[in-house]
Every structure is written in C-alpha cells, then in structure tokens.
Amino acid sequence: MSSIPNFLIAGVMKAGTSGAALNLNMHPEIYCVTPYWKKKTVEKYNYDTGSFVGGMANMGNKELDFFNEVTNYNHGMDVYKTFFPIASSPIRGEASPNYFCLDENKYSGIVSRMSASLDTANTKVVIFLRDPITRAYSHWNQIQQPETTFGSRYKGKTFNECTEQSSNPQNQNAILGRSEYANNLASYRSVFGANNVYVTTQESVVANPLIEYNKIFNFLGTFNLPIDPGFRMSNVSDYTGSIDSGSLAWCKNYFKDNVTIVKELYPDLDYSGWNSY
C-alpha cells in the first residue's frame, strides 16, 4: 500500500537538501525518498523512466520533481503515491528543491498543484535557506563544472556577467531568482499555513546538526535523537576563487530588501552566518 507524503522539503537549491534527505532517514520514524528508494520503486512497478522528466527520470538524484514538472504531474497521484509506502514509516516525504522555484515560468503552478492534490492542512513543509549571495555563487560555480548540463546560458561566463550584467527581471535570471526567498515563503505560508512551514538555514545546520535536526524532528511530530547518528552534508564541492568586491557590494544591495522581508517573517532565525545587508 502507499499514501501521499505528509512532509515536503521544498528548497532551496544549494542549501543542503540532498544531505537533509539522507539525514532525515537516520530517524527510525522517518522515510524520505533517496536515489536508492526511488530506483527500487521504479523497478517494482516497472515504470518507463523515459515517460518522466526531471528528477523522476533520473535515478541518480533524490528529487521527484512531481509538482513542478507537468509531464510528471500528469502521470497522476496514484503513481506519485507509490514512492511513499505506508509500511515504511509514519512520517513520509521527499526533497525537491525545484519546488521553491515559483517565479520561474517553466515551473509555474507548483503550489496550486500541491493545493489540489495534497492534504495541505496536514502536510508539513521544510525549507532550508542559505545566505543569498553564497547560494548564488555556489549555483554559478556548479554551472561552470564540466559535468553540469543545466544553466547553459550562464556557462563560461563570470559571476559578474551572470548577476550584475544580467539582472533585468525580464531575463528570468535563475541564479539571482533562486536566492530571492520572500515571495515564495509567503506563498507556502498561504497554502499550507504558517504553522505548517518550518524554515531553517544551511549555516545553522552545518554548525549544529544534532540541535537543528532535532528541531525538524519535533516539527514533524516525532522524538529527538539523543546523539548524532552521523549526520553529514551531501554534494559538497570545493570551488576555487571568490566573489570580487564589486560583485559582492552589488549583490548586497540587490538582495537587501528581500532579506529584510525574510528576517521580518522569521526574526528568530540565526543569520549570523549570512552577509550583512
């Protein structure tokens, strides 16, 4: 038997969602989709991955990309639910950071599809934020790696060329847009209810993993772990170089108003690991 998930990790890209999927599975009452379990489901039901796109077509990552990719969503909730076997754990979920891309045309309609298909009153959403500038810089760095196949419009360009010189809103700049959190946080709070949306920061999780994951466990309705079971980061890359001072100053000014709104929404978060805005 299978069922709809009762939690989602909705973002953000480059903020530790891959590690979160692995780490949440270290709790005995939690099941979160990982590449291993995704592949097992595809094999069990003999799904044709060629009929999927994004994460559901890729057995190498943990994402399902169900609500952001219409092709996947059109397969129906019965297919989606097979990735969440009831017998696995009472708390079941998935991590797809593309669920936080509400302002990108390609992914329009994410929260409306969630609202139509999930029990939003009883579904909890976890969002990992990261300092907007370091997130954007990590995003840009990943695109520059030879093995990266997305973000072709930014490939081979400097960070300055991909931000300051490409900041026209009409460009749908993903490197900048995915670091603008305020509107998307408001959308999730509106659909799921503020009490069902938990926000933390990647910096806090790295600094105090046991403390921060126990907060998430409490939010999801289960017990704390007394000792660190081996929480770890995932998909961590060592990038060379640093943001030049001009780009850093420009980014601080660009993100300032957005960060101010985020801090008003979540004044109790620890932002000490973020740049000053």
C-alpha positions as CSV (number, residue, x, y, z in Angstrom):
1,M,0.0,0.0,0.0
2,S,1.0,3.6,-0.5
3,S,-0.1,7.1,0.5
4,I,0.5,10.7,-0.1
5,P,3.5,12.2,1.8
6,N,3.0,14.2,5.0
7,F,6.0,16.4,4.6
8,L,8.0,18.0,1.8
9,I,11.4,19.6,1.7
10,A,10.8,22.3,-0.7
11,G,14.1,24.1,-1.1
12,V,16.3,25.8,-1.6
13,M,18.8,24.7,-4.3
14,K,22.4,24.6,-3.0
15,A,21.3,24.8,0.7
16,G,21.7,21.2,1.8
17,T,18.5,19.4,0.7
18,S,20.4,16.3,-0.5
19,G,22.0,15.9,2.8
20,A,18.7,16.5,4.5
21,A,17.1,13.6,2.7
22,L,19.8,11.3,3.8
23,N,19.9,12.6,7.4
24,L,16.2,12.5,7.9
25,N,16.3,8.8,7.0
26,M,18.5,8.3,10.0
27,H,15.5,8.7,12.2
28,P,13.6,5.4,12.7
29,E,10.2,7.1,12.2
30,I,11.0,9.0,9.0
31,Y,11.2,7.9,5.4
32,C,12.5,10.4,2.8
33,V,12.9,9.5,-0.9
34,T,16.5,8.9,-1.8
35,P,18.1,7.7,-5.1
36,Y,18.1,4.1,-3.7
37,W,14.4,4.1,-2.8
38,K,13.4,5.9,-6.0
39,K,15.1,3.2,-8.1
40,K,13.5,0.4,-6.0
41,T,10.1,1.9,-6.7
42,V,10.7,2.3,-10.4
43,E,11.9,-1.3,-10.6
44,K,9.0,-2.6,-8.5
45,Y,6.3,-1.0,-10.7
46,N,8.3,-1.4,-13.9
47,Y,7.9,2.3,-14.7
48,D,9.2,3.6,-18.0
49,T,11.6,6.4,-16.9
50,G,11.5,7.7,-20.5
51,S,8.0,8.9,-19.9
52,F,9.1,11.1,-17.0
53,V,11.3,14.2,-16.9
54,G,13.5,15.9,-14.3
55,G,14.0,14.0,-11.1
56,M,11.6,11.2,-11.8
57,A,13.6,10.3,-14.9
58,N,17.0,10.4,-13.1
59,M,17.8,7.6,-10.8
60,G,21.0,9.4,-9.7
61,N,19.4,12.0,-7.5
62,K,16.8,12.2,-4.8
63,E,14.3,14.6,-6.4
64,L,10.9,13.6,-7.8
65,D,10.1,16.9,-9.4
66,F,6.5,15.9,-9.4
67,F,4.7,19.1,-8.8
68,N,7.0,21.4,-10.8
69,E,7.1,19.3,-13.9
70,V,3.7,19.0,-15.6
71,T,4.8,15.9,-17.5
72,N,5.3,14.1,-14.2
73,Y,2.2,15.5,-12.6
74,N,0.1,14.3,-15.5
75,H,1.0,10.7,-14.6
76,G,-1.3,11.1,-11.6
77,M,-1.3,10.9,-7.9
78,D,-1.6,7.1,-7.9
79,V,1.9,6.9,-9.5
80,Y,3.3,9.6,-7.1
81,K,2.0,7.8,-4.1
82,T,3.9,4.6,-4.9
83,F,7.1,6.4,-3.9
84,F,5.7,6.6,-0.3
85,P,4.9,3.1,1.0
86,I,2.8,3.2,4.2
87,A,4.7,0.4,5.8
88,S,8.0,2.3,5.6
89,S,7.5,4.9,8.3
90,P,4.7,7.0,9.8
91,I,6.4,10.2,8.6
92,R,6.9,10.1,4.8
93,G,8.3,12.8,2.5
94,E,10.5,13.9,-0.3
95,A,13.1,16.6,-1.1
96,S,12.8,18.5,-4.4
97,P,14.4,22.0,-4.3
98,N,12.8,22.9,-7.6
99,Y,9.6,23.2,-5.6
100,F,10.8,26.6,-4.4
101,C,11.1,28.0,-8.0
102,L,7.7,29.6,-8.0
103,D,8.8,32.7,-10.0
104,E,10.3,30.8,-13.0
105,N,8.0,30.5,-15.9
106,K,9.0,26.8,-16.5
107,Y,7.7,25.8,-13.1
108,S,4.5,27.9,-12.8
109,G,1.6,26.4,-10.9
110,I,3.6,24.4,-8.3
111,V,1.7,25.4,-5.2
112,S,-1.7,25.3,-7.0
113,R,-1.0,21.7,-7.9
114,M,0.1,20.9,-4.4
115,S,-3.1,22.6,-3.0
116,A,-5.2,20.5,-5.4
117,S,-3.5,17.2,-4.6
118,L,-2.2,17.2,-1.1
119,D,-3.9,17.4,2.3
120,T,-2.3,20.8,2.9
121,A,-3.8,21.1,6.4
122,N,-1.8,18.0,7.5
123,T,1.3,18.3,5.2
124,K,4.4,20.0,6.7
125,V,6.9,21.9,4.6
126,V,10.6,22.2,5.5
127,I,12.6,24.9,3.8
128,F,16.4,25.3,4.1
129,L,17.6,28.8,3.3
130,R,21.2,29.9,2.7
131,D,22.8,33.3,2.6
132,P,21.5,34.6,-0.8
133,I,24.9,35.6,-2.1
134,T,26.8,32.4,-1.2
135,R,23.9,30.4,-2.5
136,A,24.0,32.3,-5.8
137,Y,27.8,31.9,-6.0
138,S,27.6,28.2,-5.3
139,H,24.9,27.9,-8.0
140,W,27.1,29.8,-10.5
141,N,30.1,27.6,-9.6
142,Q,28.2,24.4,-10.2
143,I,27.1,25.5,-13.6
144,Q,30.8,26.1,-14.5
145,Q,31.8,22.5,-13.8
146,P,32.3,20.4,-17.0
147,E,29.8,17.7,-15.9
148,T,26.9,20.2,-15.4
149,T,24.3,20.0,-18.1
150,F,21.9,22.7,-16.9
151,G,22.3,26.5,-17.0
152,S,23.8,26.7,-20.4
153,R,23.1,30.4,-20.8
154,Y,25.5,31.0,-17.9
155,K,28.2,28.6,-18.9
156,G,31.6,30.1,-19.4
157,K,30.6,33.5,-18.0
158,T,31.9,35.2,-15.0
159,F,29.8,35.6,-11.8
160,N,29.6,39.3,-12.6
161,E,28.3,38.6,-16.1
162,C,25.6,36.3,-14.7
163,T,24.4,38.6,-12.0
164,E,25.1,42.4,-12.2
165,Q,25.2,42.3,-16.0
166,S,22.1,40.1,-16.4
167,S,19.8,41.5,-13.7
168,N,17.0,42.6,-16.0
169,P,13.9,40.9,-14.4
170,Q,12.7,40.0,-17.9
171,N,15.6,37.7,-18.2
172,Q,14.2,35.3,-15.6
173,N,17.7,35.1,-14.1
174,A,17.7,31.8,-12.1
175,I,21.0,32.5,-10.3
176,L,19.5,35.6,-8.8
177,G,15.9,34.4,-8.6
178,R,16.6,31.3,-6.6
179,S,18.1,33.5,-3.9
180,E,15.0,35.7,-3.6
181,Y,13.0,34.0,-0.9
182,A,10.4,36.3,0.4
183,N,7.5,35.8,-2.1
184,N,7.9,32.1,-2.2
185,L,7.9,31.8,1.6
186,A,4.7,33.9,1.7
187,S,3.1,31.5,-0.9
188,Y,3.9,28.4,1.1
189,R,2.6,30.0,4.3
190,S,-0.6,31.0,2.5
191,V,-1.3,27.5,1.0
192,F,-0.1,25.3,3.9
193,G,-0.5,27.7,6.9
194,A,2.3,29.4,8.7
195,N,2.4,26.8,11.4
196,N,3.0,24.0,8.8
197,V,6.0,25.7,7.3
198,Y,9.4,25.3,9.1
199,V,12.4,27.4,8.0
200,T,16.0,26.9,8.9
201,T,19.3,27.9,7.4
202,Q,22.0,25.8,5.9
203,E,24.5,27.6,8.0
204,S,22.8,26.7,11.3
205,V,22.5,23.0,10.3
206,V,26.2,22.9,9.4
207,A,27.2,24.5,12.7
208,N,24.9,22.4,15.0
209,P,23.4,19.4,13.1
210,L,22.0,17.5,16.0
211,I,20.3,20.5,17.5
212,E,18.9,21.7,14.2
213,Y,17.7,18.2,13.1
214,N,16.0,17.6,16.4
215,K,14.1,20.9,15.8
216,I,13.0,19.5,12.5
217,F,12.0,16.1,14.1
218,N,9.9,18.0,16.6
219,F,8.2,20.0,13.9
220,L,7.4,16.7,12.0
221,G,5.9,15.3,15.2
222,T,8.4,12.8,16.3
223,F,11.0,12.4,19.1
224,N,14.5,13.8,19.4
225,L,17.7,11.7,18.8
226,P,20.0,11.8,21.9
227,I,23.2,11.6,19.9
228,D,24.3,12.5,16.4
229,P,23.8,9.3,14.3
230,G,26.3,10.5,11.7
231,F,24.6,13.5,10.1
232,R,26.5,14.7,7.0
233,M,26.5,17.1,4.2
234,S,26.0,15.8,0.6
235,N,27.0,17.0,-2.8
236,V,29.6,19.3,-1.3
237,S,32.1,20.7,-3.8
238,D,35.3,22.6,-3.3
239,Y,35.2,25.5,-5.7
240,T,38.1,27.8,-6.3
241,G,38.0,31.5,-6.4
242,S,35.8,34.0,-4.5
243,I,33.4,36.8,-5.3
244,D,35.1,40.0,-6.3
245,S,34.4,43.0,-4.1
246,G,32.4,44.9,-6.7
247,S,30.1,41.9,-7.3
248,L,29.7,41.4,-3.5
249,A,28.7,45.0,-3.0
250,W,26.2,44.9,-5.9
251,C,24.7,41.6,-4.6
252,K,24.3,43.0,-1.1
253,N,22.3,45.9,-2.5
254,Y,20.3,43.7,-4.9
255,F,19.2,41.3,-2.1
256,K,18.9,43.8,0.7
257,D,15.1,44.4,0.5
258,N,14.3,40.7,0.1
259,V,16.5,39.7,3.1
260,T,14.8,42.4,5.2
261,I,11.4,40.8,4.5
262,V,12.7,37.3,5.2
263,K,14.0,38.5,8.6
264,E,10.6,40.1,9.4
265,L,8.9,36.8,8.6
266,Y,11.4,34.7,10.6
267,P,13.1,37.0,13.1
268,D,14.2,34.2,15.4
269,L,16.5,32.5,12.8
270,D,20.2,32.8,13.3
271,Y,21.5,34.9,10.4
272,S,25.0,35.3,11.9
273,G,26.4,33.2,9.1
274,W,25.0,35.5,6.4
275,N,26.5,38.5,4.8
276,S,25.5,41.9,6.3
277,Y,22.8,43.5,4.2
